[in-house]
Every structure is written in structure tokens, then in C-alpha cells.
Amino acid sequence: MFMSNTTRILLFIAAIIAILASTVVFAPSVQANPPVQRQLNWDSPQTQALWDRACGDCHTNTTRWPWYSKLPVVSKIIVDHVVEGRKELNLSVATRKSASNIANEIEKQIKKNEMPPNNYLWLHPEAKLTDVEKQALIDGMKMTLQKSP
């Protein structure tokens, strides 16, 4: 069976597009932890531990990248999630927002059960906070942000 030149050209173009698309989708995304530019003055080790456990991977430059974050497709999802989280709130960098505005936003997100998000909790069940831990994190972050640069 012979193919026409037009069919061959279309198949060649389709193959090139498929190869390019697969490199975009299946190539691992770059996992970076930029330098920490701001150190918080934690009000207590408990607040820092709660923050690190439930929030720090997406809202600081000290993300712990798990082994599965290097897998194709999964890598892109996780990196995009971290980039978005850092864009919304990154406590590793200076901000123009006031400490009270940041603390109020943290409180609102935690009380509405929007943070940490459910898709994070599926793979990080240790990040799920009890009601007592949520309130301790809210109160501790208010004090921490007030005394931090």
C-alpha cells in the first residue's frame, strides 16, 4: 500500500507534534528552592512546627520535594502547586503586606478549611490539623508575624 506525499507529510507533522507535546507533558518540571531572604522570629517552636507541617512546603522557599515529585506529569502538578502557593503567600521573602493582613488571611484560609488543601492532605496526612492545632497556629502566626521583619 502506497501513501501519497500529502499523507506522508501530514504523518510526519503529526509525529513531530506528538514528540514535542510529550516532552512538555512528560519532562519533569524544575524544582527550585530560591534563597530564603527573610527569617521569621517564631513566637514558639510549636508554631514553627505546625507551620512547617501544614504550610511550609508551599508557602516558603524551604519546600521538601518528595521522591514522587520527580515523576513526569506529577512533577508538573506539584511544581505548579508550589509556585502558585508561593505567589499567594511566601514567608521566605519580604512583602509589602502588613503583618496583620497576612495573619488575617492565614486565619481566614485555615478557618474555611481551604488550607492546607485536600489534594495536599491526601499525600501528606500529617499536615491535617486538629481544631486545637488550627487555633494554636492562627494565634502563633499572629504573634510571629508581629515580631518578624
LOTORDO-513126 format. One record per residue (C-alpha): residue number from 1; x, y, z; residue in three letters. Coordinates in Angstrom, 2 decimals. Layout:
BEGIN
+-----+---------+---------+---------+-----+
!   i !       X !       Y !       Z !  aa !
+-----+---------+---------+---------+-----+
! NUM !       X !       Y !       Z ! ALA !
...
+-----+---------+---------+---------+-----+
***
This chain:
BEGIN
+-----+---------+---------+---------+-----+
!   i !       X !       Y !       Z !  aa !
+-----+---------+---------+---------+-----+
!   1 !    0.00 !    0.00 !    0.00 ! MET !
!   2 !    1.43 !    3.33 !   -1.02 ! PHE !
!   3 !    0.89 !    6.62 !    0.75 ! MET !
!   4 !    0.57 !    9.88 !   -1.07 ! SER !
!   5 !    3.13 !   12.58 !   -0.42 ! ASN !
!   6 !    0.48 !   14.63 !    1.35 ! THR !
!   7 !   -0.29 !   11.74 !    3.72 ! THR !
!   8 !    3.41 !   11.26 !    4.46 ! ARG !
!   9 !    3.86 !   14.95 !    5.18 ! ILE !
!  10 !    0.81 !   15.00 !    7.48 ! LEU !
!  11 !    2.04 !   11.91 !    9.35 ! LEU !
!  12 !    5.49 !   13.47 !    9.72 ! PHE !
!  13 !    3.99 !   16.69 !   11.08 ! ILE !
!  14 !    1.75 !   14.72 !   13.46 ! ALA !
!  15 !    4.76 !   12.74 !   14.72 ! ALA !
!  16 !    6.75 !   15.93 !   15.35 ! ILE !
!  17 !    3.81 !   17.48 !   17.25 ! ILE !
!  18 !    3.39 !   14.30 !   19.34 ! ALA !
!  19 !    7.09 !   14.27 !   20.22 ! ILE !
!  20 !    7.09 !   17.94 !   21.21 ! LEU !
!  21 !    3.91 !   17.57 !   23.23 ! ALA !
!  22 !    5.25 !   14.55 !   25.10 ! SER !
!  23 !    8.44 !   16.37 !   26.06 ! THR !
!  24 !    6.38 !   19.20 !   27.55 ! VAL !
!  25 !    3.98 !   16.91 !   29.40 ! VAL !
!  26 !    6.38 !   14.17 !   30.46 ! PHE !
!  27 !    9.51 !   16.18 !   31.22 ! ALA !
!  28 !    9.93 !   16.80 !   34.94 ! PRO !
!  29 !    9.48 !   20.41 !   35.98 ! SER !
!  30 !   12.30 !   22.29 !   37.68 ! VAL !
!  31 !   12.08 !   22.02 !   41.45 ! GLN !
!  32 !   13.76 !   25.00 !   42.99 ! ALA !
!  33 !   14.11 !   26.43 !   46.44 ! ASN !
!  34 !   15.22 !   30.02 !   45.97 ! PRO !
!  35 !   17.30 !   31.56 !   48.76 ! PRO !
!  36 !   15.45 !   32.46 !   51.94 ! VAL !
!  37 !   15.51 !   36.26 !   52.17 ! GLN !
!  38 !   13.53 !   36.65 !   55.38 ! ARG !
!  39 !   13.78 !   34.74 !   58.63 ! GLN !
!  40 !   10.77 !   34.76 !   60.90 ! LEU !
!  41 !   11.12 !   35.33 !   64.64 ! ASN !
!  42 !    8.91 !   32.47 !   65.74 ! TRP !
!  43 !    6.88 !   33.03 !   68.89 ! ASP !
!  44 !    7.39 !   29.36 !   69.82 ! SER !
!  45 !    8.79 !   26.09 !   68.49 ! PRO !
!  46 !    5.20 !   24.79 !   68.41 ! GLN !
!  47 !    4.08 !   27.48 !   65.95 ! THR !
!  48 !    7.07 !   26.80 !   63.72 ! GLN !
!  49 !    6.44 !   23.04 !   63.83 ! ALA !
!  50 !    2.75 !   23.49 !   62.94 ! LEU !
!  51 !    3.61 !   25.90 !   60.12 ! TRP !
!  52 !    6.29 !   23.61 !   58.73 ! ASP !
!  53 !    3.99 !   20.59 !   58.95 ! ARG !
!  54 !    0.91 !   22.13 !   57.32 ! ALA !
!  55 !    2.01 !   25.16 !   55.30 ! CYS !
!  56 !    5.75 !   25.46 !   54.78 ! GLY !
!  57 !    6.13 !   23.25 !   51.72 ! ASP !
!  58 !    4.04 !   25.59 !   49.59 ! CYS !
!  59 !    4.42 !   28.94 !   51.33 ! HIS !
!  60 !    8.18 !   29.21 !   51.88 ! THR !
!  61 !   11.36 !   28.66 !   49.91 ! ASN !
!  62 !   12.16 !   25.58 !   52.01 ! THR !
!  63 !    9.97 !   23.09 !   50.18 ! THR !
!  64 !   10.69 !   19.43 !   50.90 ! ARG !
!  65 !   10.41 !   17.77 !   47.48 ! TRP !
!  66 !    9.23 !   14.15 !   47.95 ! PRO !
!  67 !   10.52 !   11.37 !   45.69 ! TRP !
!  68 !    7.30 !   11.24 !   43.67 ! TYR !
!  69 !    7.65 !   14.92 !   42.77 ! SER !
!  70 !   10.34 !   13.89 !   40.30 ! LYS !
!  71 !    7.98 !   11.69 !   38.28 ! LEU !
!  72 !    6.82 !   13.02 !   34.91 ! PRO !
!  73 !    3.38 !   14.65 !   34.93 ! VAL !
!  74 !    3.27 !   14.52 !   38.76 ! VAL !
!  75 !    6.28 !   16.83 !   38.80 ! SER !
!  76 !    4.46 !   19.47 !   36.78 ! LYS !
!  77 !    1.39 !   19.33 !   39.03 ! ILE !
!  78 !    3.43 !   19.64 !   42.22 ! ILE !
!  79 !    5.74 !   22.39 !   40.94 ! VAL !
!  80 !    2.76 !   24.38 !   39.65 ! ASP !
!  81 !    1.06 !   23.97 !   43.04 ! HIS !
!  82 !    4.15 !   25.21 !   44.92 ! VAL !
!  83 !    4.66 !   28.13 !   42.52 ! VAL !
!  84 !    1.03 !   29.17 !   42.98 ! GLU !
!  85 !    1.28 !   28.81 !   46.77 ! GLY !
!  86 !    4.41 !   30.95 !   46.89 ! ARG !
!  87 !    2.74 !   33.54 !   44.68 ! LYS !
!  88 !   -0.18 !   33.82 !   47.10 ! GLU !
!  89 !    1.99 !   33.87 !   50.25 ! LEU !
!  90 !    5.70 !   33.27 !   50.66 ! ASN !
!  91 !    7.05 !   33.89 !   54.14 ! LEU !
!  92 !   10.64 !   33.46 !   52.92 ! SER !
!  93 !   10.62 !   36.81 !   51.15 ! VAL !
!  94 !    9.84 !   40.36 !   52.16 ! ALA !
!  95 !    6.36 !   41.62 !   51.43 ! THR !
!  96 !    4.55 !   44.94 !   51.33 ! ARG !
!  97 !    1.54 !   43.42 !   53.08 ! LYS !
!  98 !    1.15 !   44.27 !   56.74 ! SER !
!  99 !    1.64 !   41.58 !   59.36 ! ALA !
! 100 !   -1.99 !   41.90 !   60.42 ! SER !
! 101 !   -3.24 !   41.49 !   56.83 ! ASN !
! 102 !   -1.14 !   38.35 !   56.38 ! ILE !
! 103 !   -2.26 !   36.96 !   59.74 ! ALA !
! 104 !   -5.91 !   37.68 !   58.92 ! ASN !
! 105 !   -5.60 !   35.94 !   55.56 ! GLU !
! 106 !   -3.94 !   32.91 !   57.16 ! ILE !
! 107 !   -6.73 !   32.78 !   59.76 ! GLU !
! 108 !   -9.43 !   33.05 !   57.12 ! LYS !
! 109 !   -7.94 !   30.28 !   54.97 ! GLN !
! 110 !   -7.47 !   27.92 !   57.91 ! ILE !
! 111 !  -10.94 !   28.54 !   59.38 ! LYS !
! 112 !  -12.58 !   27.96 !   55.98 ! LYS !
! 113 !  -10.63 !   24.68 !   55.74 ! ASN !
! 114 !   -9.06 !   25.86 !   52.48 ! GLU !
! 115 !   -5.55 !   25.44 !   53.83 ! MET !
! 116 !   -3.95 !   23.05 !   53.71 ! PRO !
! 117 !   -5.89 !   21.96 !   50.60 ! PRO !
! 118 !   -7.41 !   18.49 !   50.41 ! ASN !
! 119 !   -5.21 !   17.40 !   47.49 ! ASN !
! 120 !   -2.15 !   18.12 !   49.67 ! TYR !
! 121 !   -3.62 !   16.22 !   52.61 ! LEU !
! 122 !   -4.13 !   13.07 !   50.51 ! TRP !
! 123 !   -0.37 !   12.64 !   50.22 ! LEU !
! 124 !    0.55 !   14.42 !   53.47 ! HIS !
! 125 !   -1.91 !   13.24 !   56.14 ! PRO !
! 126 !    0.44 !   14.55 !   58.82 ! GLU !
! 127 !   -0.45 !   18.07 !   57.63 ! ALA !
! 128 !   -4.04 !   17.70 !   58.80 ! LYS !
! 129 !   -4.51 !   19.85 !   61.88 ! LEU !
! 130 !   -6.95 !   19.34 !   64.72 ! THR !
! 131 !   -9.16 !   22.25 !   65.72 ! ASP !
! 132 !   -6.87 !   22.93 !   68.69 ! VAL !
! 133 !   -3.79 !   22.89 !   66.42 ! GLU !
! 134 !   -5.50 !   25.19 !   63.92 ! LYS !
! 135 !   -6.22 !   27.75 !   66.63 ! GLN !
! 136 !   -2.69 !   27.42 !   68.03 ! ALA !
! 137 !   -1.28 !   28.03 !   64.52 ! LEU !
! 138 !   -3.54 !   31.05 !   63.97 ! ILE !
! 139 !   -2.63 !   32.59 !   67.34 ! ASP !
! 140 !    1.05 !   31.76 !   66.94 ! GLY !
! 141 !    1.26 !   33.20 !   63.44 ! MET !
! 142 !   -0.32 !   36.46 !   64.62 ! LYS !
! 143 !    2.39 !   36.80 !   67.27 ! MET !
! 144 !    5.19 !   35.60 !   64.96 ! THR !
! 145 !    4.28 !   38.00 !   62.16 ! LEU !
! 146 !    4.03 !   40.94 !   64.58 ! GLN !
! 147 !    7.60 !   40.43 !   65.77 ! LYS !
! 148 !    9.19 !   39.49 !   62.44 ! SER !
! 149 !   10.78 !   41.84 !   59.92 ! PRO !
+-----+---------+---------+---------+-----+
***
